[in-house]
Amino acid sequence: MINERYKYTLLISSLPLQPNNLFSSKLPAISRIQLDNRLTLLDAEDAEDLARIERLLHWSKMHESDDATIVNTGFAELAKVRSSFLRDLVMWRLELRTILTALRRRHTGESLSANQPFYGFGDQVSYIVRNWQKPDFGLGMTMPWIKQAQQLLTENRTMALDKLMLEINWQNYARLSLGHYFDFPAVVLYVLRWDLINRWISYDQDRALLRFNELVCAAMADVSLECEGN
């Protein structure tokens, strides 16, 4: 029987190395089509778990559902992931999103009473409700990034906030990857890092397009035309 620690040696060995620094990425080291072709080497159950994990971490696709449905469905799906290591990994990221969602909602002026339901993931949901009026929900000592995120929200620096969250996720995946090199968690971490790289590159392309539009509009300043997006 193949040792689980080396189960996917062939698969991992076929994948190009990912950069140490997320923000140095200009293009993914491998396209999603090529990556998916490599992932056909996964066992059926592992493939199902990976698909489930990706669905859970792309919960924006569930925007038509209410918060309670999203959270209840999320917990039910998460329980189906067989690895406790991977369940903890997903829960950590969903908790991160829960805290960020609370910050954004409070930033828009939403108030929350102690008996009002707030749906989310992780151990901090009740704590967030009890400490809604505190800038860091009283979690700044254990989660210092919250203060920085709150400041960026206050300054409406959305791109900087997105970059902060990408970096936090990237560093956590780097930490979790230690000890996982040729097993299924290593494959999952590779795919999740690929997703972060792809998101960062998309942001970079958006900034480049915005800058291009600014230059075009500046060049046409004396022309009686309106530039969309300005």
BELUR-V418139 format. One record per pair of residues at least 12 apart in sequence whose C-alpha atoms are under 6 Angstrom apart, sorted by the first residue. I is the first residue (numbers start at 1). J is the second residue. If there is no record, write none. Layout:
<<I/J> <I/J>>
//
This chain:
<<4/183> <5/182> <5/183> <6/182> <6/183> <7/183> <8/182> <8/183> <9/182> <49/81> <68/119> <94/121> <95/121> <95/122> <98/120> <114/129> <114/130>>
//
